Amino acid sequence: MDWAALREDFPILHEHAHGHPLIYFDSAATSQKPRPVLDAVRKFYEHDNANVHRGLHTLSSRATEAYERARQRVADYVGAARADEIIFTRGTTESINLVAQAWGGRFIREGDVILLTEMEHHSNLVPWQLLAERTGARVRFVPVRDDGTLALEQLDALLTPEVKLFAFTHISNSLGTINPVAELCDKARAVGAITVVDAAQSAGHMPVDLRELHCDFLAFSGHKMCAPTGIGVLYGRAEVLDSMPPWHGGGEMIVSVTLEKSTFKKPPHRFEAGTPNIAGAVGLAAAIDYLEGVGRSAIFEHDSKLAHHAAERLTELPGTRVFGPKEERGALVGFVMDSAHPHDLTTFADQYGLAMRGGHHCNQPLMRRFGVSGTTRASFYFYNTMEEIDRMIEILQRAVRFFS
């Protein structure tokens, strides 16, 4: 794969910051967009823009066809059995909230247990806390070891028949830990628990096949995988979706409405009230086509090499602590330096064109687990290079000298 040639598909990578060529190491927050995605969104607005499902005119038919074709494209991408198992949302956060409200509101009762892990992003923690407060359920957590992996030896004691739902991340957005999804889902199913997988950091970086993962729900965001912002996906197993009431009420999700009551469509439209992000879905389909053209296995291998190279080189810097597994890891590395707070470090790095992220990364409990207020995170994608990582080390060496 000619990775340097692929960089040319991303116009923003030619930008400068403070007079220096941009080094974009913040793809875990949001990825950059290639020209085919930008072109697809522009083409939709220039030629096909209309509301979906409701009109009989030509533009509405085109828009509806593009929107539903995008749904099928997503289903194929993740290995869903059928397209109507794919619900379009605004992103991972909304997808998880949908499950917590619609499924959780119907099936979670006082005394039930919701099992999470200590490494969850706030979007896979706060919705379950709110659900537990409303219902009287309890929340348990699988601990995280010092090396950043889950303490799976404790899972059998935690995953008891009281557990009705087990929600966990595929790849930690702070540690880069890759969790054994299929194993966790199989163990949960053995005790009758429903599983929710946060795939925000994995869907665009590695093969994700529902036929292998065996989860009940899977959530991810388009903007982290080269698609526009404001479009996300919730996969739900068909029989589970059928059992859930609507979450939002309004147009499009109804069969009939009287002044006294309403009846609702089958999934997925039951969960897509109002005008959806049609252009976002079109852009997501274009992003999937692009990623498939590159190859997710190749992307994962490339990302892994970048992350391991960065983690190894960071150990050269005095007073630097690197978090996460030393073996297999996702496309990011989190670290702290004795010489500077993460916010000061990322501000310094920006003066040299290096875009990183400093803070708790919506992982405050995890930060407390490791005794820090936050970390600096460098996160990578297939448009990044080894040379950029080496340049990052040069900039951080300057930072050590400056803050010391």
TIKOLZA-77074 format. One record per residue (C-alpha): residue in one letter; x, y, z; residue number from 1. Coordinates in nm, 2 decimals. Each point is the difference from the previous one (the first is absolute). Layout:
# TIKOLZA-77074
['a', [X, Y, Z], NUM]
...
//
This chain:
# TIKOLZA-77074
['m', [0.00, 0.00, 0.00], 1]
['d', [0.13, 0.34, -0.10], 2]
['w', [-0.09, 0.18, 0.32], 3]
['a', [0.16, 0.33, -0.11], 4]
['a', [-0.22, 0.00, -0.31], 5]
['l', [-0.31, -0.04, 0.22], 6]
['r', [0.09, 0.31, 0.19], 7]
['e', [-0.07, 0.20, -0.32], 8]
['d', [-0.36, -0.09, 0.03], 9]
['f', [-0.02, 0.21, 0.32], 10]
['p', [0.02, 0.37, -0.09], 11]
['i', [0.02, 0.11, 0.36], 12]
['l', [0.33, -0.18, 0.05], 13]
['h', [0.16, 0.28, -0.21], 14]
['e', [-0.10, 0.26, 0.26], 15]
['h', [0.25, 0.19, 0.22], 16]
['a', [-0.03, 0.10, 0.36], 17]
['h', [0.21, 0.28, 0.14], 18]
['g', [0.22, -0.02, -0.32], 19]
['h', [0.07, -0.37, 0.04], 20]
['p', [-0.14, -0.29, -0.21], 21]
['l', [-0.29, -0.16, 0.18], 22]
['i', [0.06, -0.33, 0.18], 23]
['y', [-0.35, -0.12, 0.09], 24]
['f', [0.02, -0.24, 0.29], 25]
['d', [-0.36, 0.04, 0.12], 26]
['s', [-0.19, -0.26, -0.20], 27]
['a', [-0.15, -0.17, 0.31], 28]
['a', [-0.20, 0.32, 0.05], 29]
['t', [-0.09, 0.03, -0.37], 30]
['s', [0.16, -0.11, -0.32], 31]
['q', [0.07, 0.20, -0.31], 32]
['k', [-0.21, -0.04, -0.32], 33]
['p', [0.12, -0.11, -0.34], 34]
['r', [-0.11, 0.16, -0.32], 35]
['p', [-0.24, -0.29, -0.10], 36]
['v', [-0.20, 0.07, 0.31], 37]
['l', [0.00, 0.37, -0.05], 38]
['d', [-0.10, -0.05, -0.36], 39]
['a', [-0.28, -0.24, 0.10], 40]
['v', [-0.16, 0.25, 0.24], 41]
['r', [0.03, 0.29, -0.24], 42]
['k', [-0.15, -0.21, -0.28], 43]
['f', [-0.30, -0.09, 0.22], 44]
['y', [-0.07, 0.37, 0.08], 45]
['e', [0.06, 0.11, -0.36], 46]
['h', [-0.21, -0.27, -0.17], 47]
['d', [-0.22, -0.21, 0.23], 48]
['n', [-0.09, 0.21, 0.30], 49]
['a', [-0.35, -0.07, 0.13], 50]
['n', [-0.17, -0.16, 0.30], 51]
['v', [-0.01, -0.38, 0.01], 52]
['h', [-0.29, -0.24, 0.01], 53]
['r', [-0.28, 0.26, -0.02], 54]
['g', [0.00, 0.13, -0.36], 55]
['l', [-0.10, -0.15, -0.33], 56]
['h', [0.20, 0.24, -0.21], 57]
['t', [0.33, -0.09, -0.17], 58]
['l', [0.24, 0.17, 0.25], 59]
['s', [-0.17, -0.16, 0.30], 60]
['s', [0.03, -0.34, -0.17], 61]
['r', [0.37, 0.06, -0.07], 62]
['a', [0.06, 0.11, 0.36], 63]
['t', [-0.18, -0.29, 0.14], 64]
['e', [0.19, -0.24, -0.22], 65]
['a', [0.33, 0.15, 0.11], 66]
['y', [-0.09, -0.01, 0.36], 67]
['e', [-0.12, -0.36, 0.00], 68]
['r', [0.29, -0.11, -0.21], 69]
['a', [0.22, 0.15, 0.27], 70]
['r', [-0.18, -0.21, 0.26], 71]
['q', [0.07, -0.31, -0.20], 72]
['r', [0.36, 0.10, -0.05], 73]
['v', [0.05, 0.03, 0.38], 74]
['a', [-0.17, -0.33, 0.05], 75]
['d', [0.24, -0.17, -0.24], 76]
['y', [0.30, 0.18, 0.16], 77]
['v', [-0.06, -0.14, 0.35], 78]
['g', [-0.15, -0.33, -0.11], 79]
['a', [-0.36, 0.06, 0.12], 80]
['a', [-0.25, -0.27, -0.11], 81]
['r', [-0.23, 0.26, -0.15], 82]
['a', [-0.02, 0.37, -0.07], 83]
['d', [-0.29, 0.07, 0.24], 84]
['e', [0.24, -0.08, 0.29], 85]
['i', [0.18, 0.33, -0.07], 86]
['i', [-0.14, 0.32, 0.16], 87]
['f', [0.15, 0.33, -0.10], 88]
['t', [0.08, 0.23, 0.30], 89]
['r', [0.21, 0.31, 0.06], 90]
['g', [0.29, -0.21, 0.13], 91]
['t', [0.11, -0.25, 0.26], 92]
['t', [-0.13, 0.21, 0.29], 93]
['e', [-0.35, 0.02, -0.14], 94]
['s', [0.01, -0.37, -0.09], 95]
['i', [0.08, -0.11, 0.36], 96]
['n', [-0.26, 0.24, 0.14], 97]
['l', [-0.26, -0.15, -0.23], 98]
['v', [0.07, -0.34, 0.14], 99]
['a', [0.00, 0.12, 0.36], 100]
['q', [-0.33, 0.18, -0.05], 101]
['a', [-0.19, -0.23, -0.22], 102]
['w', [0.13, -0.35, 0.09], 103]
['g', [0.11, 0.10, 0.36], 104]
['g', [-0.33, 0.18, 0.07], 105]
['r', [-0.20, -0.31, -0.08], 106]
['f', [0.22, -0.28, 0.13], 107]
['i', [0.22, 0.13, 0.29], 108]
['r', [-0.17, -0.02, 0.34], 109]
['e', [0.10, 0.07, 0.36], 110]
['g', [0.26, -0.24, 0.12], 111]
['d', [0.13, -0.08, -0.35], 112]
['v', [0.37, 0.04, -0.06], 113]
['i', [0.16, 0.19, -0.29], 114]
['l', [0.36, -0.11, -0.06], 115]
['l', [0.26, 0.25, -0.14], 116]
['t', [0.37, 0.03, 0.01], 117]
['e', [0.23, 0.26, 0.16], 118]
['m', [0.13, 0.11, -0.34], 119]
['e', [-0.33, 0.12, -0.14], 120]
['h', [-0.04, 0.34, -0.18], 121]
['h', [-0.26, 0.22, 0.17], 122]
['s', [-0.24, -0.08, -0.28], 123]
['n', [0.00, -0.36, 0.11], 124]
['l', [-0.02, 0.08, 0.37], 125]
['v', [-0.23, 0.30, 0.06], 126]
['p', [-0.31, -0.14, -0.19], 127]
['w', [0.02, -0.32, 0.22], 128]
['q', [0.04, 0.21, 0.32], 129]
['l', [-0.31, 0.19, -0.09], 130]
['l', [-0.19, -0.32, -0.08], 131]
['a', [0.11, -0.15, 0.34], 132]
['e', [-0.12, 0.32, 0.18], 133]
['r', [-0.34, -0.02, -0.17], 134]
['t', [-0.05, -0.37, 0.05], 135]
['g', [0.18, -0.10, 0.32], 136]
['a', [0.24, -0.22, -0.19], 137]
['r', [0.36, -0.04, 0.12], 138]
['v', [0.32, 0.06, -0.21], 139]
['r', [0.31, -0.22, 0.03], 140]
['f', [0.33, 0.04, -0.17], 141]
['v', [0.27, -0.24, -0.13], 142]
['p', [0.33, 0.14, 0.13], 143]
['v', [0.29, 0.11, -0.21], 144]
['r', [0.35, -0.14, 0.07], 145]
['d', [0.31, 0.22, 0.02], 146]
['d', [0.09, -0.10, -0.35], 147]
['g', [-0.32, 0.14, -0.14], 148]
['t', [-0.18, -0.33, -0.06], 149]
['l', [-0.32, -0.13, 0.16], 150]
['a', [0.03, -0.22, 0.31], 151]
['l', [-0.18, -0.28, -0.18], 152]
['e', [0.08, -0.24, 0.28], 153]
['q', [-0.27, 0.18, 0.20], 154]
['l', [-0.27, -0.02, -0.27], 155]
['d', [-0.16, -0.32, 0.11], 156]
['a', [-0.06, 0.15, 0.35], 157]
['l', [-0.15, 0.32, -0.15], 158]
['l', [-0.20, -0.15, -0.29], 159]
['t', [-0.27, -0.17, 0.20], 160]
['p', [-0.37, -0.07, -0.10], 161]
['e', [-0.09, 0.34, 0.17], 162]
['v', [0.18, 0.17, -0.29], 163]
['k', [-0.25, 0.10, -0.26], 164]
['l', [0.23, 0.21, -0.22], 165]
['f', [0.38, 0.00, -0.06], 166]
['a', [0.13, 0.31, -0.18], 167]
['f', [0.36, 0.05, -0.09], 168]
['t', [0.24, 0.16, -0.25], 169]
['h', [0.17, -0.18, -0.28], 170]
['i', [0.31, 0.22, 0.01], 171]
['s', [0.07, 0.24, 0.29], 172]
['n', [0.02, 0.36, -0.12], 173]
['s', [0.26, 0.08, 0.27], 174]
['l', [0.21, -0.32, 0.03], 175]
['g', [-0.03, -0.16, -0.34], 176]
['t', [-0.10, -0.33, 0.16], 177]
['i', [-0.17, -0.24, -0.24], 178]
['n', [-0.26, -0.20, 0.19], 179]
['p', [-0.10, -0.36, -0.09], 180]
['v', [-0.35, 0.08, -0.12], 181]
['a', [-0.11, -0.34, -0.11], 182]
['e', [0.12, -0.17, 0.32], 183]
['l', [-0.18, 0.26, 0.22], 184]
['c', [-0.32, -0.02, -0.20], 185]
['d', [-0.01, -0.38, 0.01], 186]
['k', [0.05, 0.01, 0.38], 187]
['a', [-0.28, 0.26, 0.03], 188]
['r', [-0.24, -0.20, -0.21], 189]
['a', [0.07, -0.31, 0.22], 190]
['v', [-0.16, 0.18, 0.29], 191]
['g', [-0.28, 0.17, -0.20], 192]
['a', [0.15, 0.35, -0.01], 193]
['i', [-0.04, 0.24, -0.30], 194]
['t', [0.33, 0.14, -0.13], 195]
['v', [0.07, 0.35, -0.13], 196]
['v', [0.34, 0.06, -0.17], 197]
['d', [0.14, 0.35, -0.04], 198]
['a', [0.18, -0.03, -0.34], 199]
['a', [0.08, 0.37, -0.04], 200]
['q', [0.38, -0.06, -0.01], 201]
['s', [-0.01, -0.33, -0.19], 202]
['a', [-0.26, 0.03, -0.28], 203]
['g', [0.23, 0.20, -0.23], 204]
['h', [0.33, -0.16, 0.11], 205]
['m', [-0.04, -0.38, -0.02], 206]
['p', [-0.23, -0.27, -0.13], 207]
['v', [-0.33, 0.00, 0.20], 208]
['d', [-0.22, -0.30, -0.08], 209]
['l', [-0.32, -0.05, 0.20], 210]
['r', [0.00, -0.37, -0.11], 211]
['e', [0.31, -0.04, 0.21], 212]
['l', [-0.07, 0.24, 0.29], 213]
['h', [-0.35, -0.14, 0.10], 214]
['c', [-0.11, 0.33, 0.16], 215]
['d', [-0.35, 0.12, 0.03], 216]
['f', [0.07, 0.37, -0.06], 217]
['l', [0.30, 0.18, -0.16], 218]
['a', [0.04, 0.37, -0.01], 219]
['f', [0.24, 0.22, -0.20], 220]
['s', [0.05, 0.35, -0.15], 221]
['g', [0.05, 0.09, -0.36], 222]
['h', [0.23, 0.30, 0.07], 223]
['k', [0.27, -0.22, 0.15], 224]
['m', [0.02, -0.21, -0.32], 225]
['c', [0.03, 0.27, -0.27], 226]
['a', [-0.37, 0.08, -0.02], 227]
['p', [-0.17, 0.33, 0.09], 228]
['t', [-0.09, 0.10, 0.35], 229]
['g', [-0.35, -0.05, 0.12], 230]
['i', [-0.05, -0.35, -0.14], 231]
['g', [0.03, -0.32, 0.21], 232]
['v', [-0.13, -0.35, 0.01], 233]
['l', [-0.17, -0.23, 0.24], 234]
['y', [-0.01, -0.37, -0.10], 235]
['g', [-0.26, -0.20, 0.19], 236]
['r', [-0.08, -0.36, -0.03], 237]
['a', [-0.34, -0.02, -0.17], 238]
['e', [-0.19, -0.19, 0.27], 239]
['v', [0.13, 0.24, 0.26], 240]
['l', [-0.09, 0.31, -0.20], 241]
['d', [-0.35, -0.14, -0.05], 242]
['s', [-0.05, -0.02, 0.37], 243]
['m', [0.09, 0.37, 0.06], 244]
['p', [-0.24, 0.30, 0.01], 245]
['p', [0.07, 0.32, -0.19], 246]
['w', [0.25, 0.25, 0.16], 247]
['h', [-0.09, 0.32, -0.18], 248]
['g', [-0.35, 0.08, -0.12], 249]
['g', [-0.09, 0.20, -0.31], 250]
['g', [-0.03, -0.04, -0.38], 251]
['e', [0.12, -0.29, -0.20], 252]
['m', [0.00, -0.26, 0.28], 253]
['i', [-0.38, -0.05, 0.00], 254]
['v', [-0.25, -0.22, -0.18], 255]
['s', [-0.30, 0.20, 0.11], 256]
['v', [-0.08, 0.28, 0.24], 257]
['t', [-0.33, 0.10, 0.16], 258]
['l', [-0.06, 0.26, 0.27], 259]
['e', [-0.01, -0.28, 0.26], 260]
['k', [0.29, -0.24, -0.10], 261]
['s', [0.26, -0.09, -0.26], 262]
['t', [0.13, -0.32, -0.15], 263]
['f', [0.36, -0.03, -0.11], 264]
['k', [0.21, -0.14, -0.29], 265]
['k', [0.22, -0.30, 0.03], 266]
['p', [0.38, 0.06, 0.06], 267]
['p', [0.20, 0.18, -0.12], 268]
['h', [-0.24, 0.28, -0.08], 269]
['r', [-0.17, -0.03, 0.34], 270]
['f', [0.32, 0.15, 0.14], 271]
['e', [0.06, 0.27, -0.27], 272]
['a', [-0.25, 0.27, 0.08], 273]
['g', [0.01, 0.32, -0.21], 274]
['t', [0.23, 0.09, -0.29], 275]
['p', [0.32, -0.20, 0.02], 276]
['n', [0.35, 0.11, -0.09], 277]
['i', [-0.04, -0.11, -0.36], 278]
['a', [0.32, 0.15, -0.13], 279]
['g', [0.19, -0.14, 0.30], 280]
['a', [-0.12, -0.35, -0.09], 281]
['v', [0.10, 0.05, -0.36], 282]
['g', [0.34, 0.12, 0.12], 283]
['l', [0.03, -0.30, 0.23], 284]
['a', [-0.06, -0.24, -0.29], 285]
['a', [0.27, 0.18, -0.20], 286]
['a', [0.24, -0.03, 0.30], 287]
['i', [-0.07, -0.37, 0.02], 288]
['d', [0.07, -0.04, -0.37], 289]
['y', [0.33, 0.19, 0.05], 290]
['l', [0.11, -0.20, 0.31], 291]
['e', [-0.09, -0.33, -0.17], 292]
['g', [0.21, 0.11, -0.30], 293]
['v', [0.30, 0.05, 0.24], 294]
['g', [-0.08, -0.32, 0.19], 295]
['r', [-0.07, -0.01, 0.37], 296]
['s', [0.25, -0.27, 0.07], 297]
['a', [0.27, 0.22, -0.16], 298]
['i', [-0.12, 0.30, 0.19], 299]
['f', [0.02, -0.19, 0.33], 300]
['e', [0.35, -0.12, -0.07], 301]
['h', [0.12, 0.34, -0.10], 302]
['d', [-0.16, 0.17, 0.30], 303]
['s', [0.15, -0.26, 0.24], 304]
['k', [0.35, 0.07, -0.14], 305]
['l', [-0.05, 0.37, 0.06], 306]
['a', [-0.13, -0.05, 0.35], 307]
['h', [0.28, -0.24, 0.10], 308]
['h', [0.26, 0.23, -0.15], 309]
['a', [-0.14, 0.30, 0.19], 310]
['a', [-0.02, -0.19, 0.33], 311]
['e', [0.36, -0.12, -0.04], 312]
['r', [0.14, 0.34, -0.09], 313]
['l', [-0.18, 0.17, 0.28], 314]
['t', [0.20, -0.20, 0.25], 315]
['e', [0.31, 0.19, -0.11], 316]
['l', [-0.14, 0.32, 0.15], 317]
['p', [0.10, 0.05, 0.37], 318]
['g', [-0.28, -0.01, 0.25], 319]
['t', [-0.26, -0.15, -0.24], 320]
['r', [-0.26, -0.26, 0.09], 321]
['v', [-0.17, -0.18, -0.28], 322]
['f', [-0.34, -0.17, 0.07], 323]
['g', [-0.16, -0.30, -0.16], 324]
['p', [0.11, -0.35, -0.10], 325]
['k', [0.35, -0.06, -0.14], 326]
['e', [-0.12, -0.27, -0.24], 327]
['e', [-0.30, 0.05, -0.22], 328]
['r', [-0.15, 0.35, 0.02], 329]
['g', [-0.23, 0.22, -0.21], 330]
['a', [0.11, 0.31, -0.19], 331]
['l', [0.08, 0.22, 0.29], 332]
['v', [0.24, 0.06, 0.29], 333]
['g', [-0.07, 0.19, 0.32], 334]
['f', [0.28, 0.13, 0.21], 335]
['v', [0.10, 0.25, 0.27], 336]
['m', [0.32, 0.19, 0.04], 337]
['d', [0.14, 0.13, 0.33], 338]
['s', [0.11, 0.32, -0.16], 339]
['a', [-0.35, 0.13, -0.11], 340]
['h', [-0.37, -0.04, 0.05], 341]
['p', [-0.18, -0.15, -0.30], 342]
['h', [-0.17, 0.33, -0.08], 343]
['d', [0.32, 0.19, 0.00], 344]
['l', [0.17, -0.27, -0.20], 345]
['t', [-0.26, -0.01, -0.27], 346]
['t', [0.00, 0.38, -0.02], 347]
['f', [0.38, 0.00, -0.04], 348]
['a', [-0.02, -0.27, -0.27], 349]
['d', [-0.26, 0.20, -0.19], 350]
['q', [0.25, 0.28, -0.05], 351]
['y', [0.20, -0.25, -0.21], 352]
['g', [-0.30, -0.12, -0.20], 353]
['l', [-0.06, -0.32, 0.20], 354]
['a', [-0.36, -0.06, 0.09], 355]
['m', [-0.05, -0.23, 0.30], 356]
['r', [-0.26, -0.01, 0.28], 357]
['g', [0.06, 0.06, 0.37], 358]
['g', [-0.24, -0.07, 0.28], 359]
['h', [-0.21, -0.28, 0.14], 360]
['h', [-0.15, -0.10, -0.34], 361]
['c', [-0.34, -0.06, 0.15], 362]
['n', [0.16, -0.27, 0.22], 363]
['q', [0.01, 0.17, 0.34], 364]
['p', [-0.05, -0.33, 0.21], 365]
['l', [0.28, -0.16, -0.21], 366]
['m', [0.23, 0.29, 0.06], 367]
['r', [-0.06, -0.02, 0.38], 368]
['r', [0.07, -0.38, -0.02], 369]
['f', [0.35, 0.09, -0.13], 370]
['g', [0.05, 0.29, 0.24], 371]
['v', [0.01, 0.28, -0.26], 372]
['s', [-0.23, 0.28, -0.09], 373]
['g', [0.05, -0.05, -0.37], 374]
['t', [0.24, -0.11, -0.27], 375]
['t', [0.14, 0.12, -0.33], 376]
['r', [-0.14, -0.22, -0.28], 377]
['a', [0.15, -0.04, -0.34], 378]
['s', [-0.24, -0.19, -0.22], 379]
['f', [0.07, -0.12, -0.35], 380]
['y', [-0.17, -0.11, -0.33], 381]
['f', [0.12, -0.15, -0.33], 382]
['y', [0.08, 0.35, -0.13], 383]
['n', [0.27, 0.05, 0.27], 384]
['t', [0.37, -0.10, -0.05], 385]
['m', [0.30, -0.12, 0.20], 386]
['e', [0.17, 0.33, -0.09], 387]
['e', [-0.27, 0.19, 0.17], 388]
['i', [0.04, -0.20, 0.32], 389]
['d', [0.38, 0.07, 0.00], 390]
['r', [-0.08, 0.37, -0.05], 391]
['m', [-0.24, -0.02, 0.30], 392]
['i', [0.29, -0.14, 0.21], 393]
['e', [0.22, 0.30, -0.11], 394]
['i', [-0.27, 0.24, 0.11], 395]
['l', [-0.05, -0.17, 0.33], 396]
['q', [0.37, 0.01, 0.06], 397]
['r', [-0.02, 0.37, -0.05], 398]
['a', [-0.28, 0.01, 0.25], 399]
['v', [0.20, -0.18, 0.26], 400]
['r', [0.28, 0.26, -0.03], 401]
['f', [-0.25, 0.29, 0.00], 402]
['f', [-0.20, -0.11, 0.30], 403]
['s', [0.31, -0.11, 0.19], 404]
//
